């Protein structure tokens, strides 16, 4: 798809940039996957600004029958019609709310019906083993969908041997379900984000399906030498 890399690069610039050495290590496909993870994370964490909306609206997308291409076209059309102030309100209504939004974008909620439950405990344990921790200025728990998408982007770039385990253990059980629910909201832009996210995570499910995932009660995420990571 022409233009997709550019849109994802814009989103990536607003999050964290891969260094030149990382970029050289990634092939085109993995680089695009990391960019899509970051773009989805950016769109779910906060409403898009005018620059990002304009960029999405100007995507040049191949006219074929691929499911994800159709999702990109829908997102691009929705971005062309959207206004940042309206999306600020929609983002709050759908994903934040005074107490909680229409959707609750946390793994614990989707998997247990409550916040701050065992899925968050298991996620924090694996993040510590990988050497990742929540930034001091971030208030939401680590099992927010945007945070987990950002972790996947970093793993693709920096520790690709860890990505399948992390995805299977922490995103596969609920991520596509959340995106499918987002795809049903009454704001066309956010519905299109959900439809794209659902299609993309389903593709990721297939990509990682052959990787055997140990139980969270088993050993742990492993480093590339086969030893338990001890950087936490």
C-alpha positions in Angstrom: 0.0 0.0 0.0 1.5 3.3 -1.1 1.6 5.9 1.6 1.0 3.6 4.6 4.7 3.8 5.7 4.5 7.6 5.6 1.4 7.8 7.7 2.9 5.4 10.2 6.1 7.4 10.3 4.2 10.5 11.3 2.5 8.6 14.1 5.9 7.1 15.2 7.4 10.6 15.4 4.9 11.5 18.0 5.7 8.5 20.1 9.4 7.3 20.1 11.7 7.0 17.1 13.7 4.0 16.2 17.4 4.8 15.8 19.2 4.3 12.5 20.8 1.0 13.7 17.4 -0.4 14.5 16.0 0.7 11.2 18.8 -1.1 9.4 18.1 -4.3 11.2 14.4 -4.4 10.2 13.2 -5.6 6.8 10.4 -3.7 5.1 7.6 -6.0 6.5 8.7 -5.9 10.1 9.3 -2.1 9.9 5.8 -1.7 8.6 4.4 -3.9 11.4 6.1 -1.8 14.0 4.8 1.4 12.5 1.2 0.1 12.4 1.5 -0.9 16.1 2.6 2.6 16.9 0.0 4.2 14.7 -2.8 2.3 16.4 -1.3 3.0 19.9 -1.2 6.8 19.0 -4.8 6.8 17.8 -6.1 5.0 20.9 -4.1 6.9 23.5 -5.3 10.4 22.4 -7.3 12.0 19.7 -5.4 12.8 16.4 -4.3 16.3 15.7 -4.8 18.2 12.4 -1.5 17.0 11.0 -2.1 13.4 11.6 -5.7 13.6 10.3 -4.5 15.3 7.1 -1.8 12.7 6.6 -4.3 9.8 7.0 -6.7 11.5 4.6 -4.1 11.8 1.9 -3.0 8.1 1.9 -2.8 6.5 -1.5 -4.1 3.0 -1.1 -4.0 0.2 -3.6 -7.4 -0.6 -5.1 -7.5 -4.4 -4.4 -9.7 -6.8 -2.4 -7.3 -7.3 0.5 -9.2 -6.9 3.8 -6.7 -4.6 5.4 -6.6 -2.4 2.3 -10.3 -1.8 2.6 -9.8 -0.9 6.3 -7.1 1.6 5.3 -9.4 3.2 2.7 -12.2 3.5 5.3 -9.8 5.1 7.8 -8.6 7.5 5.2 -12.1 8.6 4.2 -13.1 9.0 7.8 -10.0 11.1 8.5 -10.9 13.4 5.6 -14.3 14.1 7.1 -13.3 14.3 10.8 -12.6 17.4 12.9 -10.1 17.3 15.7 -12.4 19.0 18.3 -15.1 16.4 17.5 -12.7 13.6 17.9 -11.4 14.9 21.2 -15.0 14.6 22.6 -15.5 11.2 20.9 -12.2 9.9 22.3 -13.3 10.9 25.8 -16.8 9.4 25.4 -15.6 6.1 23.9 -12.4 5.4 25.8 -12.2 7.5 28.9 -15.4 8.9 30.3 -15.9 10.6 33.7 -15.7 7.2 35.4 -15.1 5.0 32.4 -15.9 5.3 28.7 -18.2 3.2 26.6 -15.3 0.8 26.1 -12.7 -0.1 28.8 -9.4 -0.5 27.0 -7.7 -2.7 29.6 -6.7 -6.4 29.5 -7.9 -7.0 33.0 -11.4 -5.7 32.2 -11.8 -7.7 29.0 -10.5 -10.9 30.6 -12.0 -10.8 34.1 -14.6 -8.0 34.1 -12.7 -6.0 36.7 -9.7 -3.6 36.7 -6.3 -4.3 38.2 -6.7 -8.1 38.2 -4.3 -11.0 37.4 -3.8 -10.1 33.7 -2.1 -6.9 34.9 0.0 -8.7 37.5 1.2 -11.2 34.9 1.9 -8.4 32.4 3.9 -6.4 34.9 5.9 -9.5 35.8 6.8 -10.0 32.1 7.6 -6.3 31.5 10.0 -6.4 34.4 11.7 -9.4 32.9 12.0 -7.6 29.6 13.4 -4.5 31.4 10.5 -2.2 30.7 8.7 0.0 33.2 5.9 2.5 33.1 7.1 6.1 32.5 6.6 8.3 35.7 4.2 10.7 33.8 1.9 7.8 32.7 -1.1 7.4 34.9 -3.0 4.4 33.4 -2.0 0.8 34.3 0.3 -1.0 31.9 -2.5 -3.2 30.5 -4.0 -0.3 28.5 -4.3 -1.4 24.9 -2.1 1.5 23.7 0.7 0.7 26.0 0.7 -3.0 25.0 0.8 -2.0 21.3 3.7 0.2 22.0 5.6 -2.6 23.6 5.0 -4.8 20.6 6.5 -2.1 18.4 9.6 -2.0 20.6 9.9 -5.8 20.7 9.8 -6.0 16.9 12.5 -3.4 16.6 14.8 -4.4 19.5 14.0 -8.0 20.7 12.2 -9.8 17.9 12.7 -13.2 19.5 10.3 -12.0 22.3 7.4 -10.7 20.2 5.5 -13.9 19.7 5.5 -14.9 23.3 4.4 -11.4 24.4 1.7 -11.2 21.8 0.3 -14.7 22.5 0.4 -14.2 26.2 -0.9 -10.6 26.6 -2.6 -9.3 23.4 -4.0 -12.4 21.6 -6.5 -13.3 24.4 -8.4 -10.0 24.1 -6.9 -7.4 21.7 -8.9 -8.3 18.6 -12.1 -8.5 20.7 -11.5 -4.9 21.9 -10.8 -3.7 18.4 -14.0 -5.4 17.1 -16.0 -3.6 19.8 -14.4 -0.3 18.9 -15.3 -1.0 15.3 -19.0 -0.8 16.3 -19.0 2.7 17.9 -21.0 5.5 16.4 -18.1 7.7 15.5 -17.0 6.8 12.0 -13.3 7.6 12.6 -13.0 5.5 15.7 -15.0 2.7 14.2 -12.5 2.7 11.3 -9.6 2.6 13.8 -11.3 -0.4 15.4 -11.8 -2.2 12.1 -8.2 -1.7 11.0 -7.0 -2.8 14.5 -9.2 -5.9 14.4 -7.9 -6.9 10.9 -4.3 -6.2 11.8 -4.4 -8.2 15.1 -6.1 -11.1 13.4 -3.2 -11.1 10.9 -0.7 -11.0 13.8 -2.6 -13.9 15.4 -1.9 -16.0 12.3 1.7 -14.8 12.2 2.4 -15.9 15.8 0.1 -19.0 15.9 2.8 -21.5 15.3 4.8 -20.3 18.3 4.2 -22.4 21.4 3.2 -20.2 24.3 4.0 -21.4 27.8 1.5 -20.9 30.7 2.1 -17.6 32.6 2.8 -19.9 35.6 5.7 -21.6 33.7 9.2 -20.3 33.3 9.2 -16.8 31.7 10.0 -14.8 28.7 13.4 -15.8 27.6 16.3 -13.7 26.3 18.0 -14.6 23.0 20.5 -16.9 24.7 17.7 -19.0 26.2 18.2 -17.7 29.7 15.7 -15.8 31.8 16.0 -12.1 31.3 17.4 -10.3 34.3 17.4 -6.7 33.3 14.5 -5.7 35.5 
